Amino acid sequence: MAIRSATLSADWLAACHRAADGLRAVLVDHPTSHERVVQTGTRGEGGDDTLVIDAAAEDAVFVELDRLHADGARFTAVSEERGVVDYGDPDVLVVIDPIDGSMNAKRGLTHHAISIAVADGPTMADVVFGFVADIGAGEEWSAWRGEGALHNGVAITDPPPERRDIHDRLELVAIESADPRWIHQALPGLEKHVHRVRAMGSIAISLCQVATTRVDGMVSLWRCRAVDVAAAQLIVRESGGLCAFPGYGDGPLDAPLDLAPHAPVVAARHPAGARPARRDPRGRGALMTAGR
């Protein structure tokens, strides 16, 4: 327990800042789409083909993990490319997506982020620290469990309430996992409950927009992976919002911190905003069965 306490008290925010700087350097070294689309020829443990920039960004994170381990921290890393890496404690998890929004990054679109979460147990409910830095937009969010959320180092206090149109639909909702097949299946629920949608191309960044009510809610239209969402879901909750993983387990935060896609994620500022999406008991995708 003493080792775990020392691990959780490590300067994770400073390590995350250095890892984010590493990602920025990778993108500066690979400034064009021609360079960013190059693949390593391997497939990451998360299931996607690994880009050279993905591997280089992950290397920057693991430099920091090696530094923390050398200073006495013990944990297990769960990363999109390398998978599960033992650093001496299976009960403290560090969940990493070195580039959430890789397609945006390789095409030169704005939103792409590094996402790092630290947990003292195996589920979303156990996340104690979360960090998301949107490299393209030049902003960051962070949170410690029970201590509130920060945006660019400033506490998020009294965020605006959700907005609704004259038909009582949420004014603006972010959607992710925007495969046309899933959008098609979700259209009836979206039409009933949402006035406008935005697809940013990064689950972590889209969730963080809920923290300051830039959007009134967020749904993924298919099952998401812990590496994409673990940090951001804590940030939403510490900002006073709600987050849930419908269709998995008995509780809203039972989804595990592993590499498999288990459930969609839904976030909102108010319980009424999340309720329609949570009606889908099969975990196929938020809002698919809303209103049925």
LINFEN-V960418 format. One record per helix or strand. SS is the DSSP state (~ for helix, > for strand). FROM is the first residue (numbers start at 1). TO is the last residue. Records with the same first field share a line. If there is no record, write none. Layout:
# LINFEN-V960418
SS: FROM-TO + FROM-TO
This chain:
# LINFEN-V960418
~: 2-8 + 12-29 + 33-36 + 52-70 + 102-107 + 124-126 + 180-193 + 203-211 + 226-238 + 271-275 + 277-279
>: 39-43 + 49-51 + 75-79 + 83-100 + 113-119 + 123-123 + 127-134 + 139-144 + 149-151 + 154-155 + 164-164 + 170-176 + 194-198 + 217-220 + 224-224 + 242-244 + 256-256 + 263-263 + 266-268
